[in-house]
Amino acid sequence: MVSILSNETPVYGGQALLEGVMFTGQDHMVTAIRRNDNSIDYYHLKKEKKPIYQKLKKIPFVRGVVALIESAGFGSRHLDFASSRYDVAPGEEDEVEEEEVSKLQMWLGVAVVGILSFLFGKFVFTLVPMFLAEFLKPWFPGKTVQILLETGFKLTLLLSYLYLISLAPIIKRVFQYHGAEHKVINCYESGLPLTVENVQKQSRLHYRCGSSFILFTVIVGLFVYFLVPTDPLWVRLVSRILLIPVVIGISFEVLQATNKVRHIPVLRYLGYPGLWLQLLTTKEPKNDQVEVAIASFNKLHEVEKNPQIATTLNHD
């Protein structure tokens, strides 16, 4: 889920992890995961507010790209914690901490994986549909038809990818935690006590979700691409690459706008395409998964009220 600025305070975002959930507030981020001994483990990260980022996050259409970079940087550390801690048996913590792997090597590894994943994803979902449309140009010429074909291929590739990975048991569980994350935030924003019963009654869909953001990049790209030529091929290729941050920036603003108007009867439907995509990226969670999400959210509140307790949550 992408956390965005709004008039509501406070605003919380989150992210589903391997056997856990991360929630983020204004200054802190807390992850809770279910260990293989059924206990719940926590990880805390204080947001480092770099002045340059804070200035850029106030600029419309630029703040979306900044938020994405910042989210990826913070999120990678929580992902690393969830994946490394889940398989640690009780009593083996010291052995893990004493492994002869430097922090520099660890962070380089996380950074490289994150950057490569981002580049691979953006290039695949941006360029493959373009080449497929270009291949069909002898039968479907014309700028409008080409852009519609490109968008159609992009949407098909996205939906197929999400559906196929959702079939994997481990991804299905992550999607269940994704649903639990949304349910907790919906429950909180409804002003209800965070009990398993109350949370389970909530929708697993949410307007601020990163899944909606991904779909909006496809829709926004459709209109942005009409502003640049599709011929020759090299111009089309270069423009698609250069327009990636532009599409991201506009899509972020669209996501923010749909969240702000979600309570207006007619305008609320603007966010429905993103909600429909979440039917693929979220699953109904089990009670024990909801318990983990609630624990993460409650722990974040504790840290916000008393930052000193954060020192007891980390293991690195």
C-alpha positions as CSV (number, residue, x, y, z in Angstrom):
1,M,0.0,0.0,0.0
2,V,1.2,3.5,-0.8
3,S,0.7,6.0,1.9
4,I,-0.2,9.5,0.6
5,L,-0.8,12.9,2.1
6,S,-4.4,13.9,2.7
7,N,-6.4,16.2,4.9
8,E,-7.1,13.3,7.3
9,T,-4.7,13.0,10.2
10,P,-3.1,10.9,10.9
11,V,-2.8,8.9,7.7
12,Y,-1.3,5.3,7.9
13,G,0.0,3.2,5.1
14,G,1.4,-0.3,5.1
15,Q,2.9,-3.3,3.3
16,A,2.2,-7.0,3.3
17,L,5.3,-9.1,4.0
18,L,6.2,-12.8,4.4
19,E,4.1,-13.9,7.3
20,G,3.6,-10.3,8.5
21,V,2.6,-6.7,8.0
22,M,4.4,-3.4,8.1
23,F,2.6,-0.2,9.1
24,T,4.0,3.3,8.6
25,G,3.0,6.5,10.3
26,Q,4.4,10.0,10.1
27,D,7.8,9.3,11.8
28,H,7.9,5.5,12.5
29,M,7.5,2.2,10.7
30,V,6.8,-1.1,12.5
31,T,6.7,-4.6,11.2
32,A,5.1,-7.6,13.0
33,I,5.6,-11.1,11.7
34,R,4.4,-14.5,12.9
35,R,7.4,-16.7,13.7
36,N,7.5,-20.4,13.0
37,D,7.1,-21.0,16.7
38,N,3.8,-19.0,16.5
39,S,5.2,-16.1,18.4
40,I,5.0,-12.5,17.1
41,D,8.3,-10.6,16.4
42,Y,8.7,-6.9,15.7
43,Y,11.0,-4.6,13.8
44,H,11.1,-0.8,14.1
45,L,12.5,1.8,11.7
46,K,12.5,5.5,12.3
47,K,12.0,7.5,9.1
48,E,15.0,9.6,8.2
49,K,13.6,12.8,6.8
50,K,16.2,14.1,4.4
51,P,15.6,17.8,3.7
52,I,15.8,17.4,-0.1
53,Y,13.2,14.7,0.0
54,Q,10.9,16.8,2.2
55,K,11.1,19.7,-0.3
56,L,10.5,17.5,-3.3
57,K,7.5,15.8,-1.6
58,K,5.8,19.2,-1.6
59,I,5.9,19.5,-5.4
60,P,3.0,18.0,-7.3
61,F,3.9,15.4,-9.9
62,V,7.4,15.2,-8.5
63,R,6.4,13.9,-5.1
64,G,5.0,10.7,-6.5
65,V,8.4,9.6,-7.8
66,V,10.1,10.6,-4.6
67,A,7.4,8.7,-2.5
68,L,8.0,5.6,-4.7
69,I,11.8,5.7,-4.2
70,E,11.5,6.4,-0.5
71,S,8.9,3.6,-0.1
72,A,11.2,1.1,-1.9
73,G,14.1,2.0,0.3
74,F,12.3,1.7,3.6
75,G,10.3,-1.3,2.5
76,S,13.3,-3.3,1.4
77,R,14.6,-3.3,5.0
78,H,11.3,-4.6,6.4
79,L,11.2,-7.2,3.7
80,D,14.7,-8.4,4.6
81,F,13.7,-8.6,8.3
82,A,10.6,-10.6,7.6
83,S,12.3,-13.1,5.3
84,S,15.3,-13.6,7.5
85,R,13.5,-13.8,10.9
86,Y,10.7,-16.2,9.9
87,D,13.0,-19.2,9.4
88,V,15.0,-18.6,12.5
89,A,14.3,-21.2,15.1
90,P,13.9,-20.2,18.8
91,G,17.3,-19.8,20.5
92,E,19.2,-19.3,17.2
93,E,19.1,-15.5,17.2
94,D,22.7,-15.1,18.3
95,E,24.0,-17.4,15.6
96,V,22.2,-15.4,13.0
97,E,23.6,-12.1,14.3
98,E,27.1,-13.5,14.4
99,E,27.2,-14.6,10.7
100,E,30.2,-13.3,8.9
101,V,28.3,-11.1,6.6
102,S,29.0,-7.4,6.9
103,K,26.2,-4.8,6.9
104,L,27.7,-3.2,3.8
105,Q,27.4,-6.5,1.9
106,M,23.8,-6.9,3.2
107,W,22.7,-3.5,2.2
108,L,24.4,-3.7,-1.2
109,G,22.6,-7.0,-1.8
110,V,19.2,-5.5,-0.8
111,A,19.9,-2.4,-3.0
112,V,20.9,-4.4,-6.0
113,V,17.9,-6.7,-5.8
114,G,15.6,-3.7,-5.3
115,I,17.0,-1.7,-8.2
116,L,17.1,-4.7,-10.5
117,S,13.5,-5.7,-9.6
118,F,12.3,-2.2,-10.3
119,L,14.1,-1.8,-13.6
120,F,13.1,-5.3,-14.8
121,G,9.5,-4.7,-13.9
122,K,9.2,-1.3,-15.5
123,F,11.1,-2.3,-18.6
124,V,9.1,-5.5,-19.1
125,F,5.6,-3.9,-18.5
126,T,6.5,-0.8,-20.5
127,L,8.6,-2.1,-23.4
128,V,7.2,-5.6,-24.1
129,P,3.7,-4.3,-24.9
130,M,5.2,-1.7,-27.1
131,F,7.1,-4.2,-29.2
132,L,4.1,-6.5,-29.4
133,A,2.0,-3.6,-30.8
134,E,4.8,-2.6,-33.2
135,F,4.9,-6.2,-34.5
136,L,1.2,-5.9,-35.4
137,K,1.6,-2.6,-37.1
138,P,1.4,-4.0,-40.7
139,W,-2.2,-5.2,-39.8
140,F,-3.1,-2.4,-37.3
141,P,-1.4,0.8,-38.5
142,G,-2.2,4.3,-37.1
143,K,-1.2,6.0,-33.9
144,T,-4.5,5.6,-32.1
145,V,-4.8,1.9,-32.8
146,Q,-1.2,1.3,-31.9
147,I,-1.5,3.0,-28.5
148,L,-4.7,1.2,-27.7
149,L,-3.1,-2.1,-28.6
150,E,0.0,-1.3,-26.5
151,T,-2.3,-0.5,-23.5
152,G,-4.3,-3.6,-24.1
153,F,-1.2,-5.8,-24.1
154,K,0.1,-4.0,-21.0
155,L,-3.1,-4.6,-19.1
156,T,-3.2,-8.2,-20.2
157,L,0.4,-8.8,-19.1
158,L,-0.3,-7.2,-15.7
159,L,-3.4,-9.1,-15.0
160,S,-1.9,-12.4,-16.2
161,Y,1.2,-11.9,-14.0
162,L,-0.8,-11.1,-10.9
163,Y,-3.1,-14.0,-11.4
164,L,-0.3,-16.5,-12.0
165,I,1.8,-15.5,-9.0
166,S,-1.4,-15.6,-6.8
167,L,-1.5,-19.3,-7.5
168,A,1.7,-19.9,-5.5
169,P,0.9,-20.8,-1.9
170,I,3.5,-18.4,-0.4
171,I,2.2,-15.4,-2.5
172,K,-1.4,-16.3,-1.6
173,R,-0.4,-15.9,2.0
174,V,1.2,-12.6,1.4
175,F,-1.9,-11.5,-0.4
176,Q,-3.9,-12.6,2.7
177,Y,-1.7,-10.4,4.8
178,H,-2.3,-7.6,2.3
179,G,-6.0,-8.0,2.9
180,A,-5.5,-8.0,6.6
181,E,-3.5,-4.8,6.3
182,H,-6.3,-3.1,4.5
183,K,-8.9,-4.4,6.9
184,V,-7.0,-3.0,9.9
185,I,-6.7,0.5,8.3
186,N,-10.4,0.5,7.2
187,C,-11.4,-0.5,10.8
188,Y,-9.2,2.3,12.3
189,E,-10.5,4.9,9.8
190,S,-14.1,3.8,10.7
191,G,-13.4,4.6,14.4
192,L,-13.9,1.0,15.6
193,P,-11.9,-0.8,18.2
194,L,-9.2,-3.0,16.6
195,T,-10.5,-6.5,17.5
196,V,-10.4,-9.5,15.2
197,E,-14.1,-9.5,14.9
198,N,-14.4,-5.8,14.0
199,V,-11.5,-6.0,11.5
200,Q,-12.8,-9.1,9.7
201,K,-16.0,-7.2,9.0
202,Q,-14.2,-4.6,7.0
203,S,-13.4,-4.6,3.3
204,R,-10.1,-5.9,2.1
205,L,-10.0,-3.2,-0.5
206,H,-8.6,0.4,0.0
207,Y,-8.4,3.5,-2.2
208,R,-4.8,4.3,-1.2
209,C,-3.4,0.8,-2.2
210,G,-0.3,0.5,-4.3
211,S,-2.2,-1.9,-6.5
212,S,-4.5,0.9,-7.6
213,F,-1.4,3.0,-8.3
214,I,-0.1,0.3,-10.6
215,L,-3.3,0.2,-12.6
216,F,-3.5,4.0,-12.8
217,T,0.0,4.0,-14.4
218,V,-1.5,1.9,-17.3
219,I,-4.5,4.2,-17.6
220,V,-2.5,7.4,-17.4
221,G,0.1,6.0,-19.8
222,L,-2.7,5.6,-22.4
223,F,-3.4,9.3,-22.5
224,V,0.2,10.5,-22.1
225,Y,1.4,8.4,-25.0
226,F,-0.9,10.4,-27.3
227,L,1.3,13.4,-26.7
228,V,4.4,11.8,-28.4
229,P,4.9,10.2,-31.8
230,T,4.9,6.4,-32.3
231,D,7.1,6.6,-35.4
232,P,9.9,5.8,-36.0
233,L,10.4,2.9,-33.6
234,W,13.5,4.4,-31.9
235,V,11.5,7.6,-31.0
236,R,8.7,5.4,-29.5
237,L,11.3,3.4,-27.5
238,V,13.1,6.4,-26.1
239,S,9.9,8.3,-25.3
240,R,8.5,5.3,-23.4
241,I,11.6,5.1,-21.2
242,L,11.8,8.9,-20.6
243,L,8.1,9.1,-19.8
244,I,8.2,6.5,-17.0
245,P,8.7,9.1,-14.2
246,V,6.1,11.4,-15.9
247,V,3.5,8.6,-15.8
248,I,4.4,7.7,-12.2
249,G,4.1,11.3,-11.1
250,I,0.7,11.8,-12.7
251,S,-0.6,8.4,-11.5
252,F,0.3,9.4,-7.9
253,E,-1.7,12.5,-8.2
254,V,-4.7,10.5,-9.6
255,L,-4.4,8.1,-6.7
256,Q,-4.4,10.9,-4.2
257,A,-7.4,12.6,-5.9
258,T,-9.5,9.4,-6.0
259,N,-8.8,8.9,-2.2
260,K,-9.9,12.5,-1.5
261,V,-13.2,12.1,-3.3
262,R,-14.0,8.5,-2.2
263,H,-16.9,9.7,0.0
264,I,-18.6,11.7,-2.8
265,P,-21.3,9.5,-4.3
266,V,-20.6,10.0,-8.0
267,L,-16.8,10.7,-7.9
268,R,-16.1,7.6,-5.7
269,Y,-16.4,5.5,-8.8
270,L,-13.2,7.0,-10.2
271,G,-11.3,4.8,-7.9
272,Y,-13.2,1.6,-8.7
273,P,-10.7,0.3,-11.4
274,G,-8.0,0.2,-8.7
275,L,-10.3,-1.5,-6.3
276,W,-11.1,-4.1,-8.9
277,L,-7.5,-4.9,-9.4
278,Q,-7.1,-5.4,-5.6
279,L,-9.5,-8.4,-6.0
280,L,-6.4,-10.1,-7.4
281,T,-3.7,-8.6,-5.1
282,T,-5.6,-9.2,-1.8
283,K,-7.2,-12.3,-0.3
284,E,-9.5,-12.8,2.7
285,P,-7.2,-13.3,5.7
286,K,-7.5,-15.8,8.5
287,N,-8.0,-14.7,12.1
288,D,-4.4,-15.4,13.1
289,Q,-3.2,-13.2,10.2
290,V,-5.5,-10.4,11.3
291,E,-4.0,-10.8,14.8
292,V,-0.5,-10.1,13.4
293,A,-1.8,-7.0,11.5
294,I,-3.5,-5.7,14.6
295,A,-0.3,-6.3,16.6
296,S,1.8,-4.4,14.1
297,F,-0.6,-1.4,14.1
298,N,-0.9,-1.3,17.9
299,K,2.8,-1.5,18.3
300,L,3.2,1.4,15.9
301,H,0.9,3.4,18.1
302,E,2.9,2.5,21.1
303,V,6.1,3.7,19.5
304,E,4.5,6.9,18.4
305,K,3.5,7.6,22.0
306,N,6.8,6.4,23.5
307,P,9.7,6.2,21.0
308,Q,11.9,4.8,23.7
309,I,10.4,1.4,23.5
310,A,11.5,1.1,19.8
311,T,15.0,0.1,21.0
312,T,13.5,-3.2,22.3
313,L,12.1,-4.2,18.9
314,N,15.1,-4.5,16.7
315,H,17.6,-7.3,16.4
316,D,20.1,-5.9,14.0
